[in-house]
Amino acid sequence: MQLRVGFEMVYEFVQPTPVILALSIHHSRAGDLVVPDQLVTDPFVPATSYQDVFGNRCTRLVAPQGRLVLTSNAVVNDSGLVDIVVPQAFQSRVEDLPASTLIYLLGSRFCETELLSAIAWQRFSAFPLGWPRVQAICDFVHHHIEFGYHHARSTRTAMEAYNEGRGVCRDYAHLAIALCRCMNIPARYCTGYLGDVGTEPPYGPMDFAAWFEAYLGDDWYTFDARNNVPRIGRVLIARGRDACDVALSSTFGPNKLEGFKVWTDVVGTA
C-alpha cells in the first residue's frame, strides 16, 4: 500500500532564532519514498541537513522574526504487514552484546534506570528471558498508564510516569524502555508516523507516534506499549536513547507553536 504522510507546524518567533529539526523520514525507508519528504518553509528560509550521532537526518535553519510555517508531504510504499512478532527471540548476556547496543542499556534523560531497577527486578525477574520478558513489560506499562492527550507533559520522566500512572505515547515508551534496560535488555526510543490502518473506529486526532525497539537475538524488534498489538504502517523518523535525542524541533530562543497538524493516510496500492 501507499501512505501519504506529512505535517504542518506553525511558529511565531519574536526574533531570528536557530532551529534544529528531526522531521525527515529515516534513511532506512529511503527506498520506499515515492514522493520525497521535502521540507517547505513559508516564508522561504535556507536550510542545511546533517546526520546526527544516532544516524537520523536532521535539518538546521534560522527562523526569521514573525510567523514561520513548516510543511512536508511525502508518499511512502509500505508492505501493509503488521509488526514482526518473534516469540522465540532470545536475550543475550550483557557480555555478549555488540558494543553498539551498550549505550541503550544505560540510563538517560527520561529513563532513570537507577530509580526503577529494584521495581523492574521485583516485577519481571520471574518471566522467561527474551521476547516473553519484553512483552510482560509492555503488558504492564500498557495497563499501568492511563492514556490522554490532556495528560501530556514534555518534562515527564519514566519514573514520574510510573508514579503518576498517566501520560501519552512517549511516556509509555520511556517507562517500557527504562524497565527493559533495568532487565539488561537494550532498548531505544523511536518516533515516527503511525496511522489508523487496520484499527477500528473511533479514531483520535492524528499525531506523531512514539514506540521503542528492543535488541533480542541479533536484531532490533519493534514494541509498542501504548497500543500493545502489532500495527500496520509505521514510518520511522528517528531513533535515540529517549525523546531528548529525537525532539521534533529544538528552538534556541523564545517562540510559540501556534499550529500543529499531522496526517497519515492510505492513498493507494504499491
C-alpha positions, 0 to 999 in steps of 0.5 A: 500500500501507499501512505501519504504522510506529512505535517504542518507546524506553525511558529511565531518567533519574536526574533531570528532564532536557530532551529534544529529539526528531526522531521525527515523520514529515516534513511532506512525507508529511503527506498520506499519514498515515492514522493520525497519528504521535502521540507517547505518553509513559508516564508522561504528560509535556507536550510542545511541537513546533517546526520546526527550521532544516532544516524537520523537526518536532521535539518538546521535553519534560522527562523526569521522574526514573525510567523514561520510555517513548516510543511512536508508531504511525502508518499511512502510504499509500505508492505501493509504487514503488521509488526514482526512478532518473534516469540522465540527471540532470545536475550543475550548476556550483557557480555555478549552484546555488540558494543553498539547496543551498550549505550541503550542499556544505560540510563538517560534523560527520561529513563532513570534506570537507577530509580526503577531497577529494584521495581523492574527486578521485583516485577519481571525477574520471574518471566522467561528471558527474551521476547516473553520478558519484553512483552510482560513489560509492555503488558504492564506499562500498557495497563499501568498508564492511563492514556490522554492527550490532556495528560501530556507533559514534555518534562515527564520522566519514566519514573514520574510516569510510573508514579503518576500512572498517566501520560501519552505515547512517549511516556509509555515508551520511556517507562517500557524502555527504562524497565527493559534496560533495568532487565539488561535488555537494550532498548531505544526510543523511536518516533515516527508516523503511525496511522489508523490502518487496520484499527477500528473506529473511533479514531483520535486526532492524528499525531506523531507516534512514539514506540521503542525497539528492543535488541533480542537475538541479533536484531532490533524488534519493534514494541509498542506499549501504548497500543500493545498489538502489532500495527500496520504502517509505521514510518520511522523518523528517528531513533535515540536513547529517549525523546531528548535525542529525537525532539521534533524541533529544538528552538534556541530562543523564545517562540510559540507553536501556534499550529500543529497538524499531522496526517497519515493516510492510505492513498493507494496500492504499491 
